[in-house]
Amino acid sequence: MKFQAIKGVRDILPPESALWNRFEQTAREVFATYGYGEIRMPIFEQTELFARSIGTETDVVSKEMYTFEDHDQVDLSRTRSSLLIWESSQPSFGDIYWFFKQVRTFQSAYQRLYEKDEVPRTPDNDSNRQNLFNLIDREAGRIERLARANSFRGRAKEMFLEQQIIEAELPELEKWAVEVIRGLHTVKLGNEITLRPEATASVCRAYIEHGMQTLPGNVKLYYMGPMFRRERPQKGRYRQFYQIGAEVLGQSDAPAIDAEVIEMLMVFFERAGLTQTRLAVNSIGCKDCRPKYVELLREKLREVKDKLGTDSQRRIETNPLRVLDSKSPDEQPIIETLPRISDHLCEACREHFAKLQGELKLRGIEYEINWRLVRGLDYYTRTTFEVTAAGLGSQNAVCGGGRYDGLVELIGGPPTKGIGFAIGTDRAILSIQESGEAAAIGGLDVFVAWMGAEAYPASVSLARKLRSEGLSVEIPPEEMKFKKALGLADKLHARYALIIGGDEVASGQFTLKNLATGEQQKLTEVNLIEFLMGSARG
Ligand code: HAM
């Protein structure tokens, strides 16, 4: 048996992980200068939180979430599993009776847990349980009666007649069993939970849970960590991917907040070495003006329905805005003729978007307006934005964000404004690597090539001193031949080899070899440390 990472997920190994660390560290530094604090959140939440926030019709919620029932009812779950796989084609009465007994066991165990509040008592689950139990009870009397008849030990003729009756009833009981199996699928042993596909919903949940609306000023939070979406894996698209996100929550929706969020993002990208980026912004209106635009869009789309692909055709009814996102070459000329949201914004949204652009110009931020930037999650209002980067092919969005006024309220909190973004770390790192900016990061400073038992203690002690100065040092755990040691130092891409033998220890002068140029020099311990520190800084 050979184990491999699951499709769509991967390991991040050195030296690439050093690049990740530096990227994340830069985010921490930049975000701190804008007054953001880190929030660390659970990796899973109630499914309902994501369904409500992101929207049930979105791709993320409707097909990409990793969802499972969270319970510790091992026995009950096993009983249910055995029933769910019950083979139902032409069962004998004995089969039906076995099924019935198991179902009864499940029913009474489930009822006990229900009374102790140990299974979910949501309205949905309540009615599913009730329907299932009614269904089971409906046939209980008949099955028990047939069971008694089945065990009847009378004369041959009577037994024969009983058998006929039982067999006549079997098809109906088989149908009943199939219905019971369907019902068993609907009752929950535990709450449904989901590996987070994104973190804005969790931030809003935490904001409410911890009463953060009482904090002074805007609440500014950032997070980093893995997210999970069951997408088709390709370059820059994974099933476990990483985001660095930031969110601002509070009472104000001033366009200056949007602009500062975008400024921080672009400053960060620049500092992190992601320089070939493009920022696109848009406004998708608010709950007053967007529904009217969506209706208009839907009408226009219906007129051209025949010319659209099946995905877009479906979206006309479910979520027409998403048609604007389509990458299908055939659909592009049609999309260009569709009404644009900018012509249908209400006065307040129009003003907000104009002010945002003024704020971006004030900050010297280059941007373009993309009227088709609608984003794939339902919670957005007004400002949306996306950053794309070079070297990534089709998955070139390295960051997406926008305003989500009303989301906190939607999940049970007070009226709150919000805006934020999430950077796709995997893609950002890929882009940095493609641009060649990544080359200088990490690596080994010094390889200690020691020879002879008398050189060993001094080498160990010197390695420790160099490391305490922050240099990265490799010292072989066993003595190596000189040539082999230098060969390994080379392969490890060490910048220097420090050669320590008996003579060096005796004279207190160590030989330092620059492995790129081949230059050698003799240095005392103090000078050596000074030189290496200077060279590391340089
Ligand atoms: P999103 O556009 O779904 O927005 O994701 C943000 C970024 O995460 C994308 O631009 C992309 O770089 C990265 N990403 C998404 N899916 C994958 C994947 N399967 N593999 C690799 N990278 C991926 C959000 O998640 C929102 N929560 C952003 C936000 C925060 N809006 C307001 N606040």
Residues whose N, C-alpha, C, O or C-beta is under 5 A from the ligand:
A	BS01	HAM	E198 A199 T200 R229 E231 G236 R237 Y238 F241 A246 A397 V398 C399 G400 G401 G402 I419 G420 F421 A422 I423 G424 D426 R427
